Every structure is written in C-alpha cells, then in structure tokens.
C-alpha cells in the first residue's frame, strides 16, 4: 500500500515540476507492471488447477472409451448431467471469494471465519441436494433424451456412484473460494493435481478390474487383486467420487495446518447457520452459478443443434471447440484472479486504486487474448492433425478456428469484465447480461444463421452457429464494459 502512495506522490511531483510526459508515463508503466505481476501470480496457479480438473474429465472419457463404446456413452451422457450441477454449485460458492477478499483488504480477518462456515453449510446443502437429484431424478431425463435403455441403465449406475462425491466437492469448492480470497491460489493447484493423481489409478483398477491390472503387472499381481471385477462406467463413477473426497479432505487438512490462514482461525468454534450471512453469500454467489449454468447450456444446446448436420460437422465442431477451450483457461483464470485483486483493493477503501486494478486487468486479458490468437494462427493446423486424419474434418475445423480467433478477444474481455464486477460484488447484472447475450443473441441468433431464413438468406450451417457465438460474446463484452464503467464511477462518487 505504501508503494502505491509513493507512486501517486511521484506522479504529483511530475505534475508540479511540469514533467507530465515521459516521466508520468514511466510511473504509470511501473505501477501497471507491478499490478500485472500480482495478478499473474494469482492467475497461473488457478490456470493449472483448471487444467488438472479438465484432465480428470479427459481421463474418464479416454479410459471409459477403451473399456467399451457403451461405457463411453454412459460416462458421456452422465457427465452432461452432473457437471452442470457441480458448476452451478461452484459458481454459487464463488460468492465467498469477493467477500473474503474485501474483508482481508480491510484487515478484518476476525469476521472472515463466520462467512466461511456459512459457505460450508451452503456447500453441504447444495452437495446433498445434487446427490439426491442424481439418485432419483435422472430416469425422467433419460427418457426425455431418448437414451437407449442399456446406456441409460449403465449411466444411472455411474451417476449413483458420482453422487456420493457431490457433498465432498461442494465442501472443497467452498474452501477453495476462501483460499483464493485470501490470495492463496496455489493450494488449489496442488490439490487438483492430487485429485488427478488419485483419479488415474482408481479409474484403471475399477474400470478394467483384475484382468486389466494383470495385463499391466503380469505375474506379480496378488491373487485378491486379480479377482477384482471390471466395473466399467460404474467404476469410473466410484473413482470420481473418491477423487472428490480426497480433494475435500486434503483442503481441510491444509487450511487447518497452514500458517497462511492462522489469522482467521478457521477451524475454531464452529458457527451455526446464520440467515443474514447465508442470504448475503447467496445474493452474491447464486447469480454467478446461474451465469455459469447458462454458459454451459449454451454449448450443450449448440452441440444438439449441430448433431443434425452430420458426423463430419459434429467432429469438426468438437475438435475446434476442445482446442480453443484449452487456450481459454488462462483468460478464465485471470478473471478469477481479478475478482480477488479488485476485492482486496476495495476492502482497503481505495476506490481510485480499485479502478486502476480493474482496468489494468482488462488490458492484461486483452494482451493474453492476442497471444492466444497468435498461438492459434501458428499451431492450429498441426494440432488439429493430431485430432483427426480426415481431410474434410481437418479443413472444416480450421475454418472454425479462424472464427475462434475473432471471439477469443470478446470472450476474454467478457470473462474478465465479469471478474472485475464480481470483485465489486455486482453479480446480478452479470447474470442478466449473460442470459441476454448467450441465449438471445448467441444461441437464437446462431440458430437463425445456421438454419437460414427462407426468402432472405441461405443457411450458414455450422459457421452460422459460430458466428452467433462471436456476436453473443461481443454483446456481452460491450454490456459488461458499460456496467463496469458505471459501477466504478458510482463507487468513486459514493466515496467522494
């Protein structure tokens, strides 16, 4: 904080001495560089944690696919149900991060523990409700989706197993939101890597059973292990639940023992549920969860619409989307880190500095988006060749990646503008803008372009859906940018 005041004093001296040109720019550059380093220090571990968690899903798909096509279908269909539930729960609990960040910035550590305990109560409730939905609510969904009976039966077993882990992952996400708000993002990275490390061997042992282990270890395999049954998709679900609880317990142990959280005394004197604190937490968090859910359903519905265009189009769409989604992890992580940085600064009561932190983060995300575009331009062809040897699929995927280069910028901007607004605890407007931009502009507009309008224009096919994505993300970026400007000016006026 002292360094920031020093920079301001330096700027004033420049102004008083008449040197407002190069010297003032240099001071601004030094300030920006310092803030950017703090932001990246928070964002990079978050990015690693996101990649590790994505790796778990990839491992599930790969290992289930090697077991059988039916197991792969069961895991894929089941994942389309439990992942949105988990992401909504994660978003709802993310409301804790800006609350903790602002309290930490204001040196009010003593008031953090009650909020964290309320988040844990909420996490336990949401995790239990999610488990109940997966146990008793999937049958009607499978019938509505017209899933083949043998796949539905196997997927039900998979979801029954995953359901046991939902309370665990809920508690983990609450503790992760607390840790992120305390400016400690590395624990989530190491614990996510631990979860991945647990997931791989448990997946192998439970999916393939004793025969799979014997094929790996040979004659040294103990007899009792060789007799383990191959559970296929159900084994995959058990491994996922085990990984969830291991991550939860690891985060509990770490937050209990690490000195970094000592000022909070997190695990001392449990605080019973408090209606006022829970309402505040949900007021900030639920709109985040809804916004994430809207985004997930956008891509899910587009995949369903694209399915009628044939296997070549579907393959190209999935490949291009998968590749570009990996690159989006860094802008997404920047947005989560920006929430913490803005929250910390607002907690100190420095509204002018919060404005600088927010807009500096937007500039950083723009530079990262341009870097992603350069990576796409340089590597798209050889990377896509690793996905497929079909020349038609490769050519179509390349054309979609070209469109992705357009929406990398708007996607990064809208994500980080939303991250800055979360730092201000201004989340309801994010939800409204997301619904409007994603569903009305992105989905409806893309569907109109994809199918065409008789008498007006011919169908654009898959390119129409991607153009709809570009338009929706751009509208979201413009509206969120306007909202952030308005929110910043209001905070400055209120603090004047």
C-alpha positions as CSV (number, residue, x, y, z in Angstrom):
1,X,0.0,0.0,0.0
2,X,2.9,2.3,0.8
3,X,4.3,1.7,-2.6
4,X,1.1,2.8,-4.3
5,X,1.0,6.0,-2.3
6,X,4.7,6.6,-3.3
7,X,3.8,6.2,-6.9
8,X,1.0,8.8,-6.5
9,X,3.3,11.2,-4.8
10,X,5.8,10.7,-7.6
11,X,3.1,11.5,-10.2
12,X,2.2,14.7,-8.3
13,X,5.8,15.8,-8.3
14,X,6.0,15.2,-12.0
15,X,2.9,17.4,-12.5
16,X,4.2,20.2,-10.2
17,X,7.6,20.2,-11.9
18,X,5.9,20.3,-15.4
19,X,7.3,16.9,-16.4
20,X,4.0,15.3,-17.3
21,X,5.1,13.5,-20.4
22,X,7.6,10.7,-20.4
23,X,8.2,10.6,-16.7
24,X,4.5,10.3,-15.9
25,X,4.1,7.5,-18.4
26,X,7.1,5.7,-16.9
27,X,5.5,6.0,-13.4
28,X,2.2,4.6,-14.8
29,X,4.1,1.8,-16.6
30,X,5.9,0.8,-13.3
31,X,2.6,0.8,-11.5
32,X,0.9,-1.3,-14.2
33,X,3.8,-3.8,-14.3
34,X,3.7,-4.3,-10.5
35,X,-0.1,-4.8,-10.5
36,X,0.1,-7.2,-13.5
37,X,2.7,-9.3,-11.8
38,X,0.5,-9.6,-8.7
39,X,-2.4,-10.6,-11.0
40,X,-0.4,-13.2,-12.9
41,X,0.9,-14.6,-9.6
42,X,-2.7,-15.4,-8.6
43,X,-3.9,-16.5,-12.0
44,X,-1.2,-19.0,-13.1
45,X,-1.9,-21.5,-10.2
46,X,-5.7,-21.1,-10.9
47,X,-5.0,-22.0,-14.5
48,X,-3.0,-25.1,-13.5
49,X,-5.9,-26.2,-11.2
50,X,-8.4,-25.7,-14.0
51,X,-6.3,-27.8,-16.4
52,X,-5.9,-30.5,-13.8
53,X,-9.6,-30.7,-13.3
54,X,-10.2,-30.8,-17.1
55,X,-7.6,-33.6,-17.1
56,X,-9.8,-35.7,-14.9
57,X,-12.7,-35.4,-17.4
58,X,-10.4,-36.3,-20.2
59,X,-9.0,-39.4,-18.3
60,X,-12.6,-40.5,-17.6
61,X,-13.5,-40.3,-21.3
62,X,-10.3,-42.0,-22.5
63,X,-10.4,-44.9,-20.1
64,X,-14.1,-45.5,-20.4
65,X,-13.8,-45.4,-24.2
66,X,-11.1,-48.1,-24.1
67,X,-13.5,-50.3,-22.0
68,X,-16.3,-50.3,-24.5
69,X,-18.4,-47.9,-26.6
70,X,-21.4,-48.5,-24.2
71,X,-19.3,-47.4,-21.2
72,X,-18.1,-44.4,-23.1
73,X,-21.7,-43.4,-23.9
74,X,-22.8,-43.9,-20.3
75,X,-20.0,-41.7,-19.0
76,X,-20.5,-39.0,-21.6
77,X,-24.3,-38.9,-21.0
78,X,-23.9,-39.0,-17.2
79,X,-21.2,-36.2,-17.3
80,X,-23.7,-34.0,-19.2
81,X,-25.9,-34.2,-16.1
82,X,-23.6,-34.0,-13.1
83,X,-21.1,-31.5,-14.5
84,X,-23.7,-28.6,-14.8
85,X,-24.9,-29.3,-11.3
86,X,-21.3,-29.1,-10.0
87,X,-20.6,-26.0,-12.0
88,X,-23.7,-24.3,-10.6
89,X,-22.7,-25.2,-7.1
90,X,-19.2,-24.0,-7.7
91,X,-20.5,-20.6,-9.0
92,X,-22.8,-20.2,-6.1
93,X,-19.9,-20.7,-3.7
94,X,-17.7,-18.4,-5.6
95,X,-19.6,-15.6,-4.0
96,X,-17.4,-16.2,-0.9
97,X,-14.3,-15.1,-2.8
98,X,-15.0,-11.4,-3.1
99,X,-16.5,-11.3,0.4
100,X,-13.2,-12.7,1.8
101,X,-11.1,-10.6,-0.4
102,X,-12.7,-7.4,0.7
103,X,-12.6,-8.3,4.4
104,X,-8.9,-9.2,4.0
105,X,-8.2,-6.0,2.3
106,X,-9.8,-4.1,5.1
107,X,-7.8,-6.0,7.7
108,X,-11.0,-7.6,9.2
109,X,-9.7,-11.2,9.4
110,X,-11.8,-11.8,12.5
111,X,-15.0,-11.6,10.5
112,X,-13.9,-14.0,7.8
113,X,-14.4,-17.2,9.7
114,X,-18.2,-16.9,10.2
115,X,-18.7,-16.3,6.4
116,X,-16.6,-19.4,5.6
117,X,-18.6,-21.5,7.9
118,X,-21.9,-20.3,6.3
119,X,-20.4,-21.2,2.9
120,X,-19.6,-24.7,4.2
121,X,-23.2,-25.1,5.4
122,X,-24.4,-24.0,2.0
123,X,-22.0,-26.3,0.3
124,X,-23.2,-29.3,2.3
125,X,-26.8,-28.5,1.5
126,X,-26.2,-28.0,-2.2
127,X,-24.0,-31.1,-2.4
128,X,-26.7,-33.2,-0.7
129,X,-29.4,-31.8,-3.0
130,X,-27.3,-32.5,-6.0
131,X,-26.7,-36.1,-4.9
132,X,-30.4,-36.6,-4.4
133,X,-31.1,-35.3,-7.9
134,X,-28.6,-37.7,-9.3
135,X,-30.0,-40.6,-7.4
136,X,-33.7,-40.1,-8.0
137,X,-34.1,-37.6,-10.9
138,X,-32.2,-39.0,-13.8
139,X,-34.7,-41.5,-15.0
140,X,-37.2,-39.0,-16.5
141,X,-34.3,-37.0,-18.1
142,X,-33.0,-40.2,-19.8
143,X,-36.5,-40.9,-21.1
144,X,-36.8,-37.3,-22.4
145,X,-33.5,-37.5,-24.1
146,X,-34.4,-40.9,-25.6
147,X,-31.2,-42.5,-24.3
148,X,-31.1,-46.2,-25.3
149,X,-32.1,-48.4,-22.4
150,X,-28.8,-50.3,-21.9
151,X,-26.9,-47.0,-21.9
152,X,-29.4,-45.4,-19.5
153,X,-29.1,-48.3,-17.1
154,X,-25.3,-48.1,-17.1
155,X,-25.2,-44.3,-16.9
156,X,-27.6,-44.5,-13.9
157,X,-25.1,-46.7,-12.1
158,X,-22.3,-44.2,-13.0
159,X,-24.3,-41.3,-11.6
160,X,-25.3,-43.2,-8.5
161,X,-21.6,-43.6,-7.7
162,X,-20.7,-40.0,-8.6
163,X,-23.5,-38.7,-6.4
164,X,-21.6,-39.9,-3.2
165,X,-18.9,-37.4,-4.1
166,X,-21.1,-34.3,-4.6
167,X,-21.1,-33.1,-0.9
168,X,-17.3,-33.6,-0.9
169,X,-16.7,-31.5,-4.0
170,X,-19.1,-28.9,-2.6
171,X,-17.1,-28.5,0.6
172,X,-13.8,-28.4,-1.4
173,X,-15.1,-25.6,-3.6
174,X,-16.2,-23.6,-0.6
175,X,-12.7,-23.9,0.9
176,X,-11.1,-23.2,-2.4
177,X,-13.2,-20.0,-2.7
178,X,-12.0,-19.0,0.8
179,X,-8.3,-19.8,0.0
180,X,-8.5,-17.8,-3.3
181,X,-10.0,-14.8,-1.5
182,X,-7.0,-15.0,1.0
183,X,-4.7,-14.6,-2.0
184,X,-3.5,-18.2,-1.8
185,X,-4.3,-19.9,-5.1
186,X,-1.5,-22.5,-5.2
187,X,-3.2,-24.9,-2.8
188,X,-6.0,-25.5,-5.3
189,X,-3.3,-26.3,-7.9
190,X,-1.5,-28.9,-5.8
191,X,-4.8,-30.4,-4.5
192,X,-6.2,-30.6,-8.1
193,X,-3.1,-32.4,-9.2
194,X,-3.5,-34.8,-6.2
195,X,-7.1,-35.4,-7.3
196,X,-5.9,-36.2,-10.9
197,X,-3.2,-38.5,-9.4
198,X,-5.8,-40.4,-7.4
199,X,-8.3,-40.5,-10.3
200,X,-6.0,-42.2,-12.8
201,X,-5.1,-45.4,-10.8
202,X,-8.5,-45.8,-9.3
203,X,-10.1,-45.4,-12.8
204,X,-7.8,-48.1,-14.2
205,X,-8.3,-50.5,-11.3
206,X,-12.1,-50.1,-11.1
207,X,-12.9,-49.8,-14.8
208,X,-10.8,-52.7,-16.0
209,X,-10.7,-54.7,-12.8
210,X,-8.3,-57.6,-12.1
211,X,-7.8,-58.6,-15.7
212,X,-6.6,-55.0,-16.6
213,X,-4.2,-55.0,-13.6
214,X,-2.9,-58.4,-14.6
215,X,-2.2,-57.2,-18.1
216,X,-0.2,-54.3,-16.6
217,X,1.7,-56.0,-13.8
218,X,1.8,-59.6,-15.0
219,X,2.5,-62.5,-12.6
220,X,3.4,-60.3,-9.7
221,X,-0.3,-59.3,-9.3
222,X,-1.6,-60.5,-5.9
223,X,-4.4,-63.0,-6.2
224,X,-7.0,-60.9,-4.5
225,X,-6.4,-58.0,-6.9
226,X,-6.5,-60.3,-9.9
227,X,-10.0,-61.3,-8.8
228,X,-11.4,-57.8,-8.8
229,X,-14.4,-57.3,-11.1
230,X,-14.3,-54.9,-14.0
231,X,-17.0,-52.3,-13.3
232,X,-16.7,-50.2,-16.4
233,X,-18.6,-46.9,-16.2
234,X,-19.7,-47.6,-12.6
235,X,-16.1,-48.0,-11.6
236,X,-15.4,-44.7,-13.3
237,X,-18.1,-43.1,-11.2
238,X,-16.6,-44.6,-8.0
239,X,-13.1,-43.3,-8.9
240,X,-14.6,-39.8,-9.5
241,X,-16.3,-39.8,-6.1
242,X,-13.1,-41.0,-4.3
243,X,-11.1,-38.2,-6.0
244,X,-13.7,-35.6,-4.9
245,X,-13.5,-36.7,-1.2
246,X,-9.7,-36.9,-1.3
247,X,-9.6,-33.3,-2.6
248,X,-12.0,-32.2,0.1
249,X,-10.1,-33.9,2.9
250,X,-6.8,-32.5,1.6
251,X,-8.1,-29.0,1.5
252,X,-9.5,-29.3,5.0
253,X,-6.1,-30.6,6.3
254,X,-4.2,-27.8,4.5
255,X,-6.4,-25.0,5.7
256,X,-6.2,-26.3,9.2
257,X,-2.4,-26.6,9.3
258,X,-1.1,-23.9,7.0
259,X,0.2,-20.7,8.8
260,X,-1.1,-18.6,5.9
261,X,-4.7,-18.9,7.4
262,X,-3.6,-18.5,11.0
263,X,-5.2,-15.1,11.5
264,X,-8.6,-16.5,10.5
265,X,-8.6,-19.5,13.0
266,X,-10.9,-21.2,10.5
267,X,-11.5,-24.5,12.3
268,X,-12.0,-22.9,15.8
269,X,-15.5,-22.6,17.3
270,X,-18.0,-23.7,14.6
271,X,-20.5,-21.0,13.7
272,X,-24.1,-22.3,13.3
273,X,-26.2,-21.3,10.2
274,X,-26.9,-17.6,10.2
275,X,-29.7,-16.4,7.9
276,X,-28.3,-12.9,7.3
277,X,-24.8,-14.2,6.3
278,X,-26.2,-17.0,4.1
279,X,-28.5,-14.6,2.3
280,X,-25.6,-12.3,1.6
281,X,-23.5,-15.2,0.3
282,X,-26.2,-16.4,-2.0
283,X,-27.0,-12.9,-3.1
284,X,-23.5,-12.6,-4.5
285,X,-23.0,-16.3,-5.5
286,X,-26.2,-17.6,-7.0
287,X,-26.1,-15.2,-10.0
288,X,-22.6,-16.4,-10.7
289,X,-23.9,-20.0,-10.6
290,X,-26.7,-19.2,-12.9
291,X,-24.4,-17.4,-15.3
292,X,-22.1,-20.4,-15.5
293,X,-25.1,-22.7,-16.0
294,X,-26.3,-20.5,-18.9
295,X,-22.9,-20.7,-20.5
296,X,-22.7,-24.5,-20.1
297,X,-26.2,-25.0,-21.6
298,X,-25.4,-22.7,-24.5
299,X,-22.6,-25.0,-25.7
300,X,-24.7,-28.1,-24.9
301,X,-27.7,-26.9,-26.9
302,X,-25.4,-25.8,-29.8
303,X,-24.0,-29.4,-29.8
304,X,-27.5,-30.8,-30.0
305,X,-28.5,-28.4,-32.9
306,X,-25.2,-29.3,-34.8
307,X,-25.8,-33.0,-34.4
308,X,-28.3,-32.9,-37.3
309,X,-25.6,-31.6,-39.7
310,X,-23.7,-34.9,-40.0
311,X,-20.7,-36.6,-38.4
312,X,-18.1,-34.6,-40.3
313,X,-19.6,-31.3,-39.0
314,X,-20.0,-32.7,-35.5
315,X,-16.4,-33.9,-35.4
316,X,-15.0,-30.6,-36.7
317,X,-17.1,-28.7,-34.2
318,X,-16.0,-30.8,-31.2
319,X,-12.3,-30.7,-32.2
320,X,-12.2,-26.9,-32.7
321,X,-14.2,-26.3,-29.5
322,X,-11.9,-28.6,-27.5
323,X,-8.7,-27.0,-28.8
324,X,-9.9,-23.4,-28.3
325,X,-11.3,-24.2,-24.8
326,X,-7.9,-25.3,-23.6
327,X,-6.4,-21.9,-24.6
328,X,-9.3,-20.1,-22.8
329,X,-8.2,-21.5,-19.5
330,X,-5.7,-18.6,-18.9
331,X,-8.2,-15.8,-19.6
332,X,-10.7,-17.6,-17.4
333,X,-8.1,-17.8,-14.6
334,X,-7.2,-14.2,-15.0
335,X,-10.9,-13.3,-14.4
336,X,-10.9,-15.3,-11.2
337,X,-7.7,-13.6,-10.0
338,X,-9.1,-10.2,-11.0
339,X,-12.0,-10.7,-8.6
340,X,-9.6,-11.2,-5.8
341,X,-7.4,-8.2,-6.7
342,X,-10.4,-5.8,-7.0
343,X,-11.9,-7.2,-3.8
344,X,-8.7,-6.7,-1.9
345,X,-8.4,-3.1,-3.1
346,X,-12.0,-2.2,-2.3
347,X,-11.6,-3.7,1.1
348,X,-8.8,-1.1,1.8
349,X,-11.3,1.6,0.8
350,X,-9.1,2.8,-2.1
351,X,-11.7,3.3,-4.9
352,X,-9.3,5.0,-7.3
353,X,-6.8,2.2,-7.0
354,X,-9.6,-0.3,-7.5
355,X,-10.5,1.4,-10.7
356,X,-6.9,1.1,-11.8
357,X,-6.7,-2.6,-10.8
358,X,-9.9,-3.4,-12.7
359,X,-9.0,-1.7,-16.0
360,X,-5.4,-2.8,-15.8
361,X,-6.7,-6.4,-15.6
362,X,-8.8,-5.8,-18.7
363,X,-5.7,-4.6,-20.6
364,X,-3.7,-7.7,-19.4
365,X,-6.6,-10.0,-20.6
366,X,-6.6,-8.3,-24.0
367,X,-2.9,-9.0,-24.4
368,X,-3.4,-12.6,-23.4
369,X,-6.2,-12.9,-26.0
370,X,-3.9,-11.6,-28.7
371,X,-1.3,-14.1,-27.5
372,X,-3.9,-16.9,-27.8
373,X,-4.7,-15.7,-31.3
374,X,-1.0,-15.9,-32.3
375,X,-0.9,-19.4,-30.9
376,X,-4.0,-20.4,-32.8
377,X,-2.6,-19.0,-36.0
378,X,0.8,-20.7,-35.6
379,X,-0.3,-24.1,-34.3
380,X,-3.8,-24.8,-35.5
381,X,-3.0,-27.0,-38.5
382,X,-0.5,-29.4,-36.8
383,X,-2.5,-29.6,-33.6
384,X,-5.8,-30.4,-35.4
385,X,-3.9,-33.0,-37.4
386,X,-3.3,-34.8,-34.0
387,X,-7.1,-35.0,-33.5
388,X,-8.0,-36.4,-36.9
389,X,-6.6,-37.7,-40.2
390,X,-9.8,-37.0,-42.1
391,X,-9.1,-34.1,-44.5
392,X,-12.7,-32.9,-44.6
393,X,-12.9,-32.7,-40.8
394,X,-9.5,-31.0,-40.6
395,X,-10.4,-28.4,-43.2
396,X,-13.7,-27.6,-41.6
397,X,-12.2,-27.4,-38.1
398,X,-9.5,-25.0,-39.5
399,X,-12.3,-22.7,-40.7
400,X,-13.9,-22.8,-37.3
401,X,-10.6,-22.0,-35.6
402,X,-10.4,-18.9,-37.8
403,X,-13.7,-17.7,-36.4
404,X,-12.5,-18.6,-32.9
405,X,-9.6,-16.1,-33.4
406,X,-12.3,-13.5,-33.6
407,X,-14.2,-14.4,-30.5
408,X,-11.0,-15.0,-28.4
409,X,-10.8,-11.3,-27.8
410,X,-14.5,-10.7,-26.9
411,X,-14.6,-13.9,-24.9
412,X,-11.5,-12.9,-22.8
413,X,-12.9,-9.4,-22.4
414,X,-16.4,-10.5,-21.2
415,X,-14.9,-13.0,-18.8
416,X,-12.5,-10.5,-17.2
417,X,-15.1,-7.7,-17.1
418,X,-17.3,-10.1,-15.2
419,X,-14.4,-11.0,-12.9
420,X,-13.9,-7.3,-12.1
421,X,-17.6,-6.8,-11.4
422,X,-17.5,-9.8,-9.1
423,X,-14.8,-8.0,-7.1
424,X,-17.4,-5.3,-6.6
425,X,-19.9,-8.0,-5.6
426,X,-22.0,-6.8,-8.5
427,X,-23.2,-10.2,-9.8
428,X,-26.9,-9.9,-10.7
429,X,-26.2,-7.8,-13.7
430,X,-23.7,-10.3,-14.9
431,X,-26.4,-13.0,-14.8
432,X,-28.9,-10.8,-16.7
433,X,-26.3,-9.8,-19.4
434,X,-25.2,-13.4,-19.7
435,X,-28.8,-14.7,-20.3
436,X,-29.5,-11.9,-22.9
437,X,-26.2,-12.3,-24.7
438,X,-25.7,-16.0,-24.7
439,X,-29.3,-17.3,-25.2
440,X,-30.9,-14.5,-27.2
441,X,-28.0,-13.3,-29.3
442,X,-25.6,-16.3,-29.3
443,X,-28.0,-19.2,-29.3
444,X,-31.1,-17.8,-31.1
445,X,-29.0,-15.7,-33.5
446,X,-26.7,-18.6,-34.3
447,X,-29.6,-21.0,-34.8
448,X,-31.2,-18.5,-37.2
449,X,-27.9,-18.1,-39.2
450,X,-27.3,-21.8,-39.1
451,X,-30.7,-22.8,-40.5
452,X,-31.2,-19.8,-42.7
453,X,-34.2,-17.6,-43.4
454,X,-36.2,-18.6,-46.4
455,X,-36.5,-15.8,-48.8
456,X,-33.8,-13.7,-47.1
457,X,-30.6,-15.7,-46.8
458,X,-29.3,-19.3,-47.2
459,X,-28.2,-21.4,-44.2
460,X,-24.7,-20.8,-43.0
461,X,-24.6,-24.2,-41.4
462,X,-22.0,-24.7,-38.6
463,X,-20.4,-21.4,-39.4
464,X,-23.7,-19.7,-38.5
465,X,-23.6,-21.1,-35.0
466,X,-20.1,-20.0,-34.5
467,X,-20.9,-16.5,-35.9
468,X,-23.7,-16.5,-33.3
469,X,-21.2,-17.3,-30.6
470,X,-19.0,-14.4,-31.8
471,X,-22.0,-12.0,-31.7
472,X,-23.2,-13.1,-28.3
473,X,-19.8,-12.8,-26.7
474,X,-19.2,-9.4,-28.3
475,X,-22.6,-8.1,-27.0
476,X,-21.7,-9.5,-23.5
477,X,-18.3,-7.7,-23.6
478,X,-19.9,-4.4,-24.6
479,X,-22.6,-4.5,-22.0
480,X,-20.3,-5.7,-19.2
481,X,-17.8,-2.9,-20.1
482,X,-20.6,-0.4,-19.8
483,X,-21.6,-1.8,-16.5
484,X,-18.1,-1.8,-15.1
485,X,-17.6,1.8,-16.1
486,X,-20.9,2.7,-14.4
487,X,-20.1,0.7,-11.2
488,X,-16.6,2.3,-10.9
489,X,-17.9,5.8,-11.3
490,X,-20.7,5.2,-8.7
491,X,-18.2,3.9,-6.2
492,X,-16.0,6.9,-6.7
493,X,-19.0,9.2,-6.3
494,X,-20.2,7.5,-3.2
495,X,-16.7,7.7,-1.6
496,X,-16.2,11.3,-2.5
